[in-house]
Every structure is written in C-alpha cells, then in structure tokens.
Amino acid sequence: MDSNLASYLLQYAGYLLEGSLVCYLVWSSQWKRQRATAFYVSCLLVAELSRVYALQRFGLRSTQYLTVYWTTDFLLVISLFILVCLFFRRACSHEEKMWRFVRLLLVFVGVLVVGISGLTFSHNYNHLFLRFVTEFNQNLYFTCLVLNTLLYLLLQQIESTDEQLGLLVCGVGIQFAGPAATLALLHLTDHEHFAQSLGPSFIRLCTLAMLLVWAYAITRIKESPIQVSGGKNPVLAEVIAD
C-alpha cells in the first residue's frame, strides 16, 4: 500500500510539474528560446496522459494499452535524442566548425542505432513491432546516455559560461539514472518482485528530480552566451574542432 501510494504521489506530482513548466514557458514567452526543454516536457506530458487514458479505457493487460505504451515509449526515446541534439547545437552555437563535426557525428550515430536495431528483423519474425521497438529503445536510450555524458564533458572542456545549459544537461543525467539503476537492480536480483515494484517508483523519482532541476534553471538562471575559454586543458574541444 505504501509503495503504491508513493508511486501515485510521484506520478501525479510529475504531471503537475510538467503541466506547470509548459504553462510557464508559454506565459513567460520563453517557448521559442527554450524550445528544446519545451519540446521534451510537452512530449512527456502527452505520452503520460495518453497512457493514463488508455489504461483507464482498456485496462492494464489489453492490447490497446500495450500498443499505446510502446508507441509512446518509442516516441519519447526519439524526442530524448532530439533533445540531446538540440543541447549540442546550443553548446556549439558560437563554434560552427565544431558544430559541423558534431552534427555529422549525431547523424552517423542515429543511422547506426537504426541499423543495429533493424537486425532484429533478420532474427525474429514474431511480434516484429514490439521486438524492434524494445531493441531500438534500449539502443537509442544508451546512446543518449553516452551523448549526454560527452556533452557535459564538452561543456567543462570549453569552460562554458551558460550555467543554465549546464543545469539542463545535469537534469537529463539525473533522469538517465532511473532506468539505468533499475535495469542493473533487476539483473542483480534476477527480476525479484521487490526490484520490479521498486523500479517504476525510482524512475518517476528521477524524472521528477530532473523536472525540478529544469524548473530552477529556467525560472532562476538566465541564459548566457556560450564562450570558449582559453583554459589550460581544452582537449576535447580541440579534438572536435580539428
């Protein structure tokens, strides 16, 4: 009962915060300037409300609910990849040479993930959609985790003055911790019941923490221009630029 109550509290707190962030971005006329965060928060809100509607209308074990769940999960992972790409663009806004390289890298990574996930079709002929979506989501999610880490390192190397972007990137990193830790716990406990019941609550907690960090960054920290400092160790920036 306690775990269910905590899960519901985290779930509806997330809905409230997502809706509040969207309304604030519209009200404060920051929708275009914060297009990356606005886009992803809107996708989160639409996906979760669609799942709630499908759950209430068709039930947990219905085919309709499973279709809605995996379709929205597929769209959320793609929107997460787009979010990370937009953050890279913002980080490289004053370094066009660096951005050209990063853009090619992101395109190559996206095509590679699709190609690797597409190998599912050559090994499985039953439930192709579900198998492809599951494989694709795992591959692209792990890719986004690595890319977000590289973006954080890049911001440190170029000594970015955009504190707001740094907090937004850290917020995404917090969200990544939820599914990563849950998956590790499931493997370590051999999918024990307590691990399966704890996983969704921990994922919601990490998502809620990300939204709180984003809310603070958007409402309290002003966006600053990216400046590449001539520090002592701009190794990553130099490698990318060259």
Secondary structure as UniProt FT lines:
FT   HELIX           2..27
FT   TURN            28..29
FT   TURN            31..34
FT   HELIX           35..58
FT   TURN            60..61
FT   HELIX           63..91
FT   TURN            92..94
FT   HELIX           96..118
FT   HELIX           120..123
FT   HELIX           128..157
FT   TURN            158..159
FT   HELIX           163..188
FT   TURN            189..190
FT   HELIX           193..220
FT   HELIX           235..241
//
